[in-house]
Amino acid sequence: MKRLTAFICAAAMTIGMTMTAAAAPSIGSLIPEAPTVVSGNIPTGYTLTVQDADTSSYTNATVATVVDQFNDDTVTMSVADALTALGVDTTAEIRTQNGVVVDITAYEALTPFVDLAITDGTNVEFTLDGEVTATLVVEVARDLTAEDLLLMQVDPETGDVYFVEVDEYDPATGSITATFPCLGPFTVLTGTAADAAQTEAAETTAATEAAM
């Protein structure tokens, strides 16, 4: 009887561990796949790439520190916290590259910061003449809407922060096409929190009006 009980307990633990592992996203799913260039002036001999953030190659020390902390699992840093550390006033009006006003405090990160860069197979660089439009697949961005997604990019040299809207999106694959103003670290954000906040506010207003 004891052996049977022990077997059942062991089986239950195994199933539980398997389910937990299946539920948690893999590290690979958090990192966007290699991008496909749609348009942009990529130097001959170089290719556009997405890689783990290499903060040692940033010339801006503040950007390096913020990206390190943001990507550190032991540090709690929200999108708003990161922006404040980068010198962005989150209480002021924030616009995307297309001029759309967004409530950035209602966004959360789907991915860690990763580097968008060019490489010749040996060297990795962040210098590019003009913007680049690229398509990349982000597994954790599947089954959302284009309106839910926003990319936040930081120039590793100047520290300038850019908010990039999605040009095209495939919810089935998580494929995102966007126009990046520069090379450097970026993270994919979701605004579902913003949608929830707006819905809650609307419901509160409706309830107040009904009570009156």
N, C-alpha and C positions, 0 to 999 in steps of 0.2 A: 504493500500500500504506500509506504514511504517513497519507494522508487517511482511509483506511478505519479504521486504528487509532485516529486522533484522534476519528473519529466514534463509534466503539464506546466509547471512554473517556468522551466527553462524554455519551453516552446513559446509561452506567452511573452517572455522577455525578448526572445528572438524576433517574434512578429512585431512587437512594439518598437524595437530598434529599427527594423526594416521599414516600418511605416514612417518613423521619424526621419530616417534618411531619405525616403522618397518624397516627403513633404518639403524638406529644406532645399532651397535652390543650390545648385552646384556652383563652385567658384567660377567655372567656365561660363555659366549662364549669365553671370553678372558683368562679364567683360564683353563689349561689343566685338563682333567678328570683323575680320579685315575688310576695310571699306573698298567700294568700287567708285572710282572717280567719274562723276558726271560731267563736270567742267572745272577748269582751273589750270593755272600755268605751272605744271609740275616739271622741274628741271630734267633734262635728259639724263638717263641713268639712275634716276630716283623713282621710288614708288611711295604712294601714300600708305601709311600704316597706323594701326591702333595698337598700343602696347600698355603694359602696366606703367603707372606714373613713375617716372625717374626724376625725383625732385633734385637730385644732385646736379642735374644738367640745366636747371633753371637759373637764370641770372638774377632774378628777383627773390631775395631771401624771404620776404613776407609770403609770397605765393608758395614757396617751397614749404614753409612752416604750416600754412593753412591746409595745403593738400595732404601733408603727412598726418596732421591731426584728424582731418576729415576721413581719411582712409584707415585710421587706427581703430580697431574694434573695441579697444579699451577706453576710448575717448568718446564722450557724447557731444556731438557737434551737429546742430541742425543747419539747414541751408541758410537761414537767417543769421545764425552765429558765424558761419563762414563768411558771409557777405560783410558783416560788421567788422570782422577781423581784417578783411581786405579793404576796409575804408569806405564801404558803400552804406549810405544812409537808407535803411530799409523803411523808414517812416516817410521818406520822400517818394514822389511819383517815379515809378520804375517802368521803363518801356522796353519792348523787344526791339530787335534790329529792324522790324517792320513798322515800328511806331505804335504798337498796341500796348496799352497800359495793363500791367499785371500786378496782382497782389502776391508778391513773391514769398511773403511769410506763410502763405497757405500751401506752398509746394514742399514736397519731400523728395529725397533722392531715391531713384531706383537702382542706380549703380554707383560704385566708387568713382573717384576721379581717375580717368585714364588719359594717356597722351595721344593726341592726334599729331603725327609728325611725318617727315619724309626721311627715307633711308636709301642708301646705295648698297645696302647689304652689310656694310661695316659701320658707317657713321650714321648717327641719328641727328636730325636738325629740325629747328622750329622756325626757320626763315623761309618765307614764301612771298612771291610777288603777287599781291592781290588775294582775293578770297577764293575758296574752293568749295564746290558743291559735290557732296559724296553721299553714297548710299551704304548703310551698314545695318547689320542685323543684331538686334538686342533681344535675346530670348525673354527676358523678364518684362519686356514691354509689349508682349502679346495680349490680345483681347482687350485693348483699351480703345481710345479714340484719339485722333490727331489733336483734338482740342485739349485732351488731358496731358499732352506731352510738351515739354519745353527743355531745351538744352542750355546749360549754363557753362560758358567757356571763359577761361582766364588766360590772358597773355602772359607767358612766363618771363617776359622781359620787362614790360611796362606795368603789369599788375592790373591792367584794364579788364573789366568784367563785361561780358556780352551775354545777352539772352536771345537765343535763336529759336524761332518757331520751326515747326516741321513742315517741309514742302509737300512731301508725300509719305504715306504710311500704309502698311499692310498689317492689319491686326492678326491675321492668321500666322504670320511668320515673325512679326516684330521688326520688319524691315522699315527703316527710317531714312528718308532723304532730306538733307538739310544743307543750308549754305553757311559755311563757317567763315567768319571774318578774318581768322588768323589760325595759326597752328598753336598747339599747347594743350594743357589739361582741360577736360570737359567732363561733365556728368549729366546723365539723363534724369530729368525731374518729372514727377507726375503731379498734376493739379487736381486729382480726385478729392483731395482734402479741401481745395478751394470750392469745388462743386458742392461738397457736403455742407460747407459753411454757408454758401449762398442759399442752398435748399432750406437749411435750418432757419436762416434769417427770414426767408420768405414765409415759412410756416409760422414763425413767431408773429410776424406782422399780420398774417391772415387771422391768427387766433385772437390777436389784440383787437382787430377791427370787428371780428364776430362778437366779441364780448361787449363792445360798445353798442 
